Every structure is written in C-alpha cells, then in structure tokens.
C-alpha cells in the first residue's frame, strides 16, 4: 500500500470518501455520515488509525523502499490571527537543498483570491532580508541579475489572483532558505456564520488552444532568451502563461517531502458557537468564551485539500457593523450589514433553470457523483410551473433537449436517466460549454437561472468571466464548486459576474452538499433585494467597493470597503427593491479623526480597488488597457501589494554561493484529494510511452517515477548523440525532469538546441525541435 487510503462504509472505491456519498449510484444521503476508517503505510505495512489519518513517510518510494525523489520545499507553516471579521495570515515556506550543486527552487502555490499580500521576508544564513515591491518586469530583472551573479535571491509573482509562484535562486548544497509571506483579508458574514479558508494546492488546470512559438514568449531579463515557467503545459494562444500555472503533479502514492502545519488564533469578540473544521482533523483549545486556538493535527499534514474553518457567534443583533482605520495613507472603512427581508414580499415568478455540468476528467469519480446528486436533489425541489434543461461539457459538449421542458414526473425521470449515463473524462472546454448553454433556446417570459457544477480547473479564467459578464443578459448564475481544492477565484467570479451566488461543496465535509442545495433554494425561492445601492447622504466617503452591489439573497449581507477623507458622523441609507416595493434602510456611520486600530483595512481596500480595475480590464478596449495597468501598478506599489503587474523581490548581497547557473528544480504538488489521476492525465500512474519523432527517441516512466529512454531509432539524431536505451533523462536545459508529462512540457517550451543530462551518458546536445 503506497501513501494512504481513506475508505468509508458504503464507499467502496477509496481515497477521499467518507461514507457520505455513493460513487456508484451518485445518490446524496443527508443523514449523518458514518465513522471514517483510515489506513496508511508507516513503513512496516498498513496500519489502522484510531479516528485520524496517519500519513507515513512523506517521500516518494519505490516498491523496495528506495527513495525515488527529493525536492527542496520541506515544510510550510501557517499562522493566522482572526479578530472579528479581519484576518492576518503568515505563511512560512522552508526550502532546503538536498542536491550536491546549487539549485533554483520554483514552487507554484495558491492563496485566497482577495488576500492582500503586502509583506515578504527572506531568511538565509541568519540574515533577514525584507522584500521590495517593484513593477513585475523590474523585479524579475533584479532577480535574474542576482541569480546570474550567484547570489541567493527570491521572487514572488502572481499568476492569477489565487495562484502565485515562489522562485528561490542559488540555494547552496545543504543550505536552507525561509520565505515569510503575510496577507490580510476581510471575512464575509453569510447565512449565520463566518468562514476562513486556506487553500493548500493548485489543482491541475486544463489548457486549451494552440501552443505558441517560442519567439512569442517572454524573455529572460538577464539572457534575452525565451523563458519557461517549467510547468507541464506549454503556453498557448488562449493561455499564454500555461507553463506558469501547471506544476508537475505527484502520482498516487508519491510524496514530495513537503508537509504543512497550521495554527489559527480566533478572537470572535462574542461567544462562539458551532466552531468546526470542515475537512481536516484539528485540536481546539478554549482560552475564553470568545477566543479559541485551532491547530492542524500532524496526521492531516499533507497539503492536498483546502483547510476550511467555520463558526457562528452568539448575539445576532451585534454581529455586524463598521470598522475604521485612519493613518498616514488616509481613512479606510469596511461596513457589513444584513438588511431585514420579509418573506411576505416574495414574488413567485416561473423560472427556467438550466443545469450545466462539468464532466471533464478532473471531475471523474466522486466529484461528478456529488454533482449528479446535487442536480437530482434540485430536480426534486422544482416547482410545477418551472421549466428546465441539462447541459454538459468536457472536450465536447451537449444537452438533454433542444428546448426546456416543464417539470413533470416523466421529464424528471428522463433527466435522471440522462444524468446517470454521464461519465467523467476528457478536457475542460468550459468556454464552448458556456456558449452552448447561453445561446440555447430560452423562454424570455421566465426568470432564467443557470445552476453550474464544476471544479474550475481551467487556465482561461479571464475569457470565461468576460463571456459571463457580456453574455448572460438578465440571467443569474448559481455555482456549485465541487472538490477539495476548487478554483475558488473562478467559481466565485462566475457567480459575481453572473449576478448570483456560489457554494463550495467539500467531499470530506459531512452534509456540505445538502447544505449547498438548501442554500440554493433559499436564494432562488426567498425575497431578493435587487438594484441595491448606498446613499451616503453627504458623508465624506469615496472609492467604495464593490462599485456595483450584487443582488442580495436571504441571509446574505452587504459588505463594502471604502475610503473617507474627513472625520464625520451621520446616517447612510441602503436603497433597494424587494419584489415590487422600494425600501430605504438607515445605517448609522461614524468616521473618526484618528483610529490606529485595524491597519489591515488599508491594504484590504487597495486589494479591492485592484479587483475593480481588473474587472474593467475584461471589457476594456486596447486604448484603455495601458492606463488601467498603470493605475494597478501604482496602487500596488503604494500599498506594497503583489498583483499581476507587481512582485516582491529579495536579494542577499552579502555573498556569492553559485556560478550563476543553478540547477532548476520545479517543486511537484499533490493531486487534490478526491481527484482522479487517470481522469486528469488520461494514463495509469506508470504512464505510456512518449515519442520525440524529430530525434528518433521514445521515453517512458518507470514505477519509481524516473524517465528512461525506451527506444532509439537507427540513424536518428538521438543515436548520433550517443543516447542509448535505458538511460535516465535527468534534466532538460538544466531543469530537473519530474515525469514524462513534465518532460513533454519542457521540450515544447524549448527553443534552439536542447541539452539533456543523462545517467549514464552525461550531457548531450540535440537539435531544435
């Protein structure tokens, strides 16, 4: 037994299941879950854990116990402090060099999409270097120059609002480097509680489009040659940075040596109720009626699923309110309020509900079974005068009927039979699937709603959000993000641009799917505040975000951040429509002259302003884009924030530890819990053969994960270079090869001649592909 196996009663196929869902039938049972039995390999064979997972060794092993892989990222330690609805999180990454030569470590990892990353420190050899925030091109140039000089340097860049790359150059043999990243965020109060999420792994992204020529790619600031992010996918015309968001993924049973520790100090300010970790084993220490310390258990330290902490507080009338800060950069505030909504104001309008299912390879197995169960349960809850249809997509797409049909027993039975036949597999052509659903026949006399289930594992987020923003008309999107590590940025973004709401369903969280369905119907069946705006009634308030307030469903809150220019006190008004009735709700506001507390509000406000400017980029013309980029860059530099156009860089100038040509090692990541390896990569864990026809070379992965030469054609370039069958390919252009798919990605990204490091065989040069 390699790695770990989690099995729940009634769930015969294993990892990630917990007795809550049947993978075979796809049914959703909302009864209390069975106890989970966890097995693991501690080196002496399988053992049974007493109510908690034990993970055994954290390194990839061969069948004989030989270590198959060593990687630089050893440990991540997370420390979060939550006060009310503001959170400060520090992430410390420890990199160590297990090789005999100087290395450059590259790690692609997630953070919350709306987290304001505004502090960065590198520690090496007892020296502490505070990172500088610079325009991204300048930061990359500083880093490249330091790398070429042999100095230890680090670079933090944002690839997506929720995907970041940490590069650490010139870690000496046997050396260690620590990176500390700090971010702030504001938590939303929603339907009676709060939620804090720490994402742990970047899920495998599907990349569509045609690979770009190397000449069209960005160049290294130091050498002028085309750069590569080192991922498993080459840049394409649709995802030009695909190589930066597709880190190599460990096979089932492999471990990279990277584990995680996590501590949350929660001070709710009011008595806590129903504090729980949704999917991880934790220890909770009660310090006061309002304060808890939550620690992740060592048995649950593999970073392969989101950590989700949820809680409620007592005293409903005092849960919400106004926080302010006024300092050198001005005055900032955040307002959270829950307007009363009377059920009698509901206007029941016939609805047309279009179900849209992602049935790609990453949804194969448990995620798709949950998605089907959610749709089935929703079908059973439709009103008699509703109409509905089903759409699906993977590499292709399709639909159940040409036009929506009424909710009858016969039509529901036909839809459920159609659902049962859907299987997960293939790519994730989400754009094409969305277009089909949007362009299908719809009844304009009915309220149009899309119920969309996906894990969001795609690379072209901007194109998808642009399509929803411009193509939905008056329709609303309700998202079910299903999986242990969903792309929350995309799931929440579609809901926001689609005027609806989003729910994330965790496979390991008891009752999550049931709660999500209930919340969906609470949203679409309950009164809605629409056309929401705030009249600030003369208060000195400006730059309030989100600039366009969404419709408000039952149990939700209005959450805004903004600036104020002077001390003031007064009454603002929330104006909206409930059914056919206009409402005007008063809000007491006090903006102080001096307020040293809540300093996090300044970077949080700046992060929201950057988000609004980034939304404008989605639909802006070519002439507007440079100005938007300038505004984002200046704002991020002023508030020390990482953004698409800024980065943190730190250089240890005290010494030289390398020759300027470090071995580049791409840190592999865990496959998200519950995601099928075969569904994503289309191969068994050992993999199939890969042919490089131009060189007359065929390679294949071994059970230990090594990439070896299988066949060399007579008279080929590979034969002339002296390559022999059985040789292990260790590096491509000094980037360490993780597996066959990684090798393929590196070769697709190469330009000019290619240097391979073989064992045995040494270095060989081959012509450009």
N, C-alpha and C positions, 0 to 999 in steps of 0.2 A: 504494500500500500504506500504510494508516494504522496507526500504532502498530507492533506487532511480530507476527510469525508464527513459531511454532515447529513444525517438522514433523519427524517421524521416519520412517525407512524402514518401509514396511508400515503406515503410519498416514496415510491419505490426506486426512483432514479437518482436520489442523492444530493450532491453539494448545493448548499444554499437553501434547501427546502426546510420547512418547519412544521409540517403537518397541517398547514392552513389551506393548502390548495392541492388539488389533484392534477398532476401533469397530464395524465392520460385522458381524463374526462373533461378537463378545463372548467370544472364547476367551482363555484365560490361558496364556501361554507362560513357563515358569520358567527358560528359558535366558537367558544373559547378553544384555543389551539392546544394540541397535545404537547406533552413534555418532549423536548428535543434531546436525542441521544447523539453524542458527538464522538467520533473516532479520530485518532491521529496516530502518526508514526513517530515514536520518540527515539528511534534508532535501534530498538530491540524488538520491533514488531508492533502491531496495532495495540492500542490501549483504549480503555473506556474512561472518558472524563466524567467526573461527578457533577453534572449540571452545567459544565462550561467547557469551551473548546480549549484543547492544548495543541499547539501547532508543531511541536517537534522542531527539527532543525530548520533554519531559515536559508540554507544554501541549496542550490541545485545539486542533486546526487545522481550518480549512475546506479545501475542495479547492484553493483558490488560495493557501493558506499563511497566511491571515489568522488571528491568534489569536482563538479563539472563547470562551475562558473563562479568568479569572484568579481564584485562590482564595487565602485567607490562609495556610493551612498550607504552609510551604515545605519543611521538612525535619524528619525525626525521626532522632535519633542514639541508638543503644542501646549501652550498655557494661555487660557482665555479668562478674562475677567469681565463679568456681565453685571452692570448696575442699572436696574430698571430695564429700559429698552435700548441701552447703548452697550456695545461690546468692544473690547480691545483684545486682540489675539496676537500672540507672538509665536512664530514658527521658527524653530532652530533645526537646521539641517547639518549633520556631521558627515563630512566626506573624508575618507582615508584611502591612501594609495596602496593597493595590495601587489602592485607590479614592481618590476625591477628597474623601470625607467620612469621618467617624469610623465605625467598624464594631464590631459584636459578632460574633466568630467562634465557631462551635459545631462541634465535631468528636466523632463517636461512634467509639470505637476499642476493640479487645479487649486484655485482659491475661489471664494464666493464672488460672483459677478459684480456685486455692488460694494465689495470691500474696498476701502480707501487705503491702498498700500503706500505708506508715507515714511517708513523708516527702514534702513538697511545697514547692517554691520557685518564686516568680515573679521574673523579672528584667526590668526595664523602665527604659530611660534610665540604665543604670549602677547602678540601685538594686536591691537584693536583698531581697525580702520573703518571709519564711518563713510558710508557710500555717498556719492554725489549724484544728484538728479540732473540729467542732461537731456537735450534732444536726442532721440534714439540714434541717429546717424553719428552724432558726436560721441556718444557713449560707446557705440560699437567700435569706433576708430580708436578711442583711448584703450579699450580692452585689447583690440588686435595688436596695437603697438606694444603694450605691456607683455602680451603673450610672446611676441616676436623677440623681445628683449630678454626673455627667460624669467620674468618677474611673476610672482603669484598675483592673480587678478580674478575678479568675479564680476559677472554681468547678469542683471535681472531684467528680462524683457517680457512684455505682454504680447501674446499671440492672438488671444481672444480675451474678452473681458473676464473669462473664467479659466483661461489656460495661460500659464507662464513658463518661461524657460530660464533655468539657472545654469549658467556656464561658469566653471571654475578652472582657470588655466594654470599650468605649472605647479601641480601638487607633486612635491618631490617623493621619491620612493620611500615608503614607510612613513610619510608625513600625513598630517591631518589639518583640515580646514573646517571651521564652523561658520555658517551663514545664519544671521538672525534677521527675520522679516517681520515687521509689525504692520497690522492693518486694523482699521476701525470700521464698524458698521452699525446701522440702526436696525433694530429688530421690529418687525411688524406685529401688531396685536390682531389676531384674526380668529373669529368664531370662538371666543372664550379663552384663548391661550396664546402663548409665545412659542417660538421655535428657533433654535440656534443650530446651524448646520456647518460642519467642517467636511468638505469633500476630500477624499483621500486618493483618488486615482482618476486619470484621464481615460475615459472609455475609448475603445477603438473606433476611429472615425472613418466612415465611408467617404471616398474621394472620387468624384465623378469628373468627366472632362477629358481633354486630350493633353498628354504630357507636353510641357513647354520645352523648347530648345534651351540648351544650357546658356546660349548667348542672351536669352531674355531674362535671366535670373539675376538677382542682386549679386554684387561682387564684394569680396573681402576687402575692407578698407586698407589693410596692410599690403596685400599682394596684388589686388586688382583682378583676381581670378573669381569665377562664379562660386558662390558659397553654397553650402548644403547644410540643412538642419540635421541631417543624419537619420531622419525617420524612415519608415518602411515604405512610404509613398512618395513618388516624385511630384513636383509642382505641376499643376495643370492650368488650362485656361480658365477653369471655373474655381479652382482652389490654388491660387499661386503660391501659397505658403504651406502646401500639404506636407512637405518634408519637415516642417517645424511643429506639427500637431499630431504626428503619428509615431510615437516612440515604439520601439520593439516591445512585444508582449511576451511574457513568460508562458510556457506551456503548462497545462495542468500538471500538478505535482512538483513543479520547479519553484524555488525560492531564490531571490537575489541576494539575500543577506540584509535587506532593508526592513526594519520594523518601526513601529510608531508608539509613542507614549502620549497621553493626553490628560490634562487636568483642567477642569472648569471650576472657577470660583464664582458662584451665583449669589448676588445680593439683590433680591427682588424688591426690597423696600416694603413689602407687605407679606403677610403669612402665605407660605407656599402650599399649593395643593397639586396632587397628581403629577409629581416630578418623575420623569421616566426617560430612559434611553430607548429609542425605537428599535435599534438593530444590533447593539453591542452590549457585552457584559461589562458592568461598571460597579464600583463601590461608591456609596454615598455616605458622607459624614455630615450630620446635622450640627451646625455651630450655633445658630439662633433660629427663632421662628421664621426668619426671612432669608437666612443665609445657609447655603449648602456648598460642600466641596465634592465634586464628582470626578472620579479617576477611572480611566480605562483599565480593565484588568489585563495583565500580561498575556493571559490565554487568548485574548482577542486582539493581538497587536499586529496582525498582517494588514497592510493598508489596501484593502480591496473593496471597500464599500463606504458610503457616506456615513459619518457619525451624525446622528440627529438627536438632539436633546429637546424635550417638550415639557412645558409646565403651565400651570394655571396659578393665579393668585386670588386670594380672598378679598372681598370688599369691592364689588363690581362698580360702585359709584365713584371710586377713586383710582381706577386702573389707568385712565388715560389723562393726557394733559399736555402742557407746554414746557419745554426745556430751552434754556437760552445760554449763550456764551458771548461775551464781548471783550475783545482784546485788541492787540496791535493790528490785526487784519480786519477788524470791524466787528459788527454784531451779527450773530447767527442764531437761528432757532429751528426747532422741529416741533410740529404740532400733530398730535394724534387725538382723534375724537371719533366717537361712534354715534351717529345721529339716530334718534328713535325712528323706527319704521313700523307703522301699524299694519297688521295683516289685513285689516278690512279694506285697505287701499289697493289690494292686488287686483289687477285687471287680467283676467284669464283670456288669453288670445291663442287661437290654434297655432301650433308650432310645426315646422318641418325640421326634423333632426336628421342630419347626415352623419353617419358614423364613418370615421376614417381610421383605418388600421395599418400600422407599420408591421409588415410580415417579413422583414428582411432577416438575414442570417443572425444578427445580434439579438433579435427578439425570439429566436428559436428556443423551444423548451418552456421553462417556467414563465418568463416574461410574457410570451404570447398566450399561454394558458390563462394568466391573470387578465390580460387584455380581453380575451374572449369572454371570460367570466364577468368582467365589468360590463361589457356590452349586453350580454344576456340578461343580467340583472336590470340594466337600464331599460331594455325592451319590455320587461315585465312591468315596469312602472309607468310606461307611456299612457297618456290619456286617450280615450276613444277617438277624439277628433284630431289627434296628432297624425302626421304622416312621417315616413322615414325611408331611408335607403342606406345601403352599405357600400363603402368604397375601400379598396386596399391597394397597397403598393409595396414593391420590393425592387428588383431590377426592372420589372414592368409594372403595370397597374390594371385595375379592372373595377367593376361594380356589379351589384346584385341585379338591379332593374334599370331599365332605360330612364324611368321617371319614378319619383317617390310614390309609395302606396300607403293606404290607410292602415292604422293599427287594427288588424283583425287576428283572430286565432290562427287562421290559415297563413297569413303573411308573416306573423311572428314565427310560426313553426318553420316556414321556408327559410327565413333569415337565420334561424338557429342551425338548421341543417347546412346552410351555406358556410356559416362560421366554423362548424365542426370540420369541414373539409380544408380549411386554410392551414397551410404549414409554413414554418419559417425557413427562409433560405434566400440567398442571392444578395445583391447590393441594396443600397438605400437611395433610390431615385425619388427623394421626397418632393422636389420641385415639380416633377411631372405628375406625381400623385395628387399634389395640392391643386395643380392646374385643372386636372380632370374633375376633381370634386367641385371646384369653384365654377367651372364652365358647364357643368351638367345642368339638366333641366330642373328648374326650381319654380315653386308656386309663389309669385310675388304677393299674394294675399295673405300669406302666412309669415310668422316670425321665423327667420331662418337661423338655425344653430348648427354648428359643427362640433361633434364630440370626437376628439382626436387622441388616439393612444399611440405612444412612441417612446423610445429611449433617447431620441435626439442625437444618435451617433452619426452625425454628418459633418462635413467640413465647410459647407457653403451657407453659413448662418445668415449672412447679410442678404443674399439673394432671396432666401426663404422669408425673412422678415419683411423685405421690400414687397414681395408678392402678396403677403397677407395685408400689409398696410394699404396697398393700392388696389387690391382686387376683391376685397371682402364686401364692399358696399355697406349695407346695413346689417350684415350677418355678424354673429358673435361666435368666437371660438372658445371652447372649454377643453382644456388639455388634461390628459392623464399621462404624466411622465412615469413610466413603469420600469423599475430596475433598482439595483443597489447603488448605482453611480451615474444617474441620468445626467444628460446635458441640461442642467437647470437654467442656464442662460437662454438656451433656445426655447425650452418648454415655457418658461415664464414670459419670454419675449413674444412668442406667438399669441399667448393669452392677452398680453398687454396691447399689442398692435391689433389684435382681433377683438378687442372690446369685451373680453370675457374673463375667465378665471382659470387658474391652474392648480392641479393637485399632483403630488408625487406619491406614488404607491411603492413602498419598500417591500420586497418579497419576504424579508425576515421579520417584519413588524406585524404582530398579531392584530388583525382587524383593520389594517390600513386600507385595503381595497373596499371593505364595507363602509368605512367612514367616508372614503372618497366619493362613493356613489351617493351616500346620503347628502354630502355637501353639494354635489352637483345638483340634486333635486331641490335642495334648499335654495340654491342660486336661481334656477330657472322656474321654480314654482312660487317663489316668495316675492314680495314687493321689491321694487328696484328704484333706487334714486338715480335718475338719468339727468343729463345736461347739468352736471354738478359744477358749480363754480364758487369761489370765495370772494365776497365783497369785503375788502379790508377797511372800508369805512374811514378812509383818511389816515390810517396808521402808516408810519414811515417804513413800509415793507417793500422789498423788490426782489427780483430774481427768485421766484418761488417755484419749486419743482416737486412733482411733475407739473409741467406747464399746462397740460391737458389732463384734468382729473378723470379717472375712469368711472364707468357706471358702478354703483355700489349695491352689492347684493346683501341679503340678510346676514347679520352677524359680522360684516366686514367693517373696517374703519377707514376714515380719511387720514392719510399720512402725507404730510408735506414737510419740506425743508426750505429755508429761505434766509435772506439777509435783512437786517434792519439798520437804518442809517442814523437813528437818534433814539434816545430814551423816550418811551411813551406808554400810555395805558389807554385802553378803550375796548370797544366791542366790535368784533368782526361778525359777519353773517355767512352761513353756508346756505346757498340758494340752489334749489333743485326741483325736479318734478317727481311726484310719487303718483303713478297712474296718470290721472288727468288733473291732479291737484298740484299747484305750486306751493312750495314750502320755503320758509326763511327762518333758519335756526340760529340763535345767538351763540357766540363764543367769546368769553372774556379773555382778553390778551393783555399781558404786562411785559414790557420790554425794558429791562433795567439799564441804567447808565454804565454800571460796572458789574461784570459777572465772570469771575475767574474759573468757576467750575465748568465742566462739560466742554473742555477744549477740543474733544473729538468732533464737535459739531462743525468746525471749520473745514477739515479735510473731507468730512462726510458731505457737506454742502457742495464742495468743489467736485467731488466724485459724481454727484447727481447732475451738476451743471455739465460736466463732460459727457454724461449719458445723454442729456438732451441735445447737445451739439452733435453727438454721434448719430442720434436718430435723424437729425436733419441731413446728415451726410447720405443717408439711404436714398433720399429722393432729390438731392441737390443736383443741379447741373454742373458741368465741368468748370464753368467760370466761378462757381461758388465754393468749390472744394478747397482751393488753396487758403482762402480766408478762414474757413472752418478749421482746417488743420492748424493754422497759425493761432487761432483762439484756444484750441485744445492744448497745444504745446505750451503756450504762455501760462495758461491757467495751471497746468500740471507742474510746471517748473516753480511757479509762485507758491504752490501748496505742497511741494515735494511729493508728487504722486506719480506712480507708474501709470502709463497709458499706452495707447497704440503708437504714440509719437514721442514718448519719453522713456528713459530707462535709468536704473541705478547702476553705477559702476564704482568699484573699489580696487585700488592697486597698492600692493605692498612694495614700496620703492626702496626698502632698506637692504635688499639683497637679490641676487640672481641665483635661481635654483635649476635652470634648464638651459638647453641650447636654442630655444625658440621654436622647436619642432616637437611639441609634446604628442604622445600617443593619445588619440581622441577616443574616449570610451563613452558610449551612449548608455545611460542607465536604463535597463529594461523596467517595465512596470507590470504590476499584477493584472491579470484578467479580472474585470469586475465580477464580484460574486454573483453567481446565477446566470452569467452569460456563457453561451456555448462556444468553445474554442472552434470546433468544427463548423458551427454556424457562421462565425465571423470569417475564418480563414479558408474555409472550403477544403480542409485537409485533415487527416488524422494527425495526432501530435507529432509523429515522426516526420510527416511531410512527404511529398513526392519529389521526383527529380526536376531539376531546373536546368534548361539548356541555354548556353550562350552561343548561339549559332555562329556569330561572327568570329569567335575564337575556336570553334570546334570543341567546346568544353561542356560537360554535363556534371552537375554537382547535386548532392543530396545530404540531408541532415541525418546524423546518427541518433541513436536513442539517448546518448548523453548530451545532445544539443550541438555537437561540433558539426561544422560544414566541411564536407570532404569531397574531393574530386572523384567522380564515378567513372567517367569515360573521357578519353582524349582522342579525337579523330586524327588519323594519319594525314600528314601534310598540312595540318592546321597551324594557326598562329600559336595556340597553346602548346602543341608538340614542339614547334621550333623554339619556344621559350624554355623548353626543358621541363614542362609540367608533366607529372606522372600520376596515374590513378592511385588513390589512397592518400594523397597529400591533403593536409588540412589547410583551408584558407582562413588565415587569422585576421588579416587587415586588408582594407581597400583604401589606398591613398592615406594610410596611417590612421584610418578609423577602424576600431575593432569591430569585427563581424559577430553579430549575436546569433542569427539563424539564417535560413535560406531566404525568407521573405525580406529580411534586412539587407542581405547581400544584393538581392534584386533591386531594392530601392536605391542602394548606394551606386550600383552600376548605372541605373537610369539617370542618376543625378550627375554622373561624371562627365567631364569634358576634357578633350585632349587624351594623351596616353594615360593608361591606368597602371598603377603599381600595386601588385599583390604581394603580401608576405605569407609564405608557405612554410609548413612544418611537416616533413622536412622539405628543403628546397630553397629556403631563403627568399630574397626579394627577386621578383621578375617584373618586367615591364611589358605591357601588351598594348596594341594599337587602340586608338579611339573607337568606340562602338558606333 
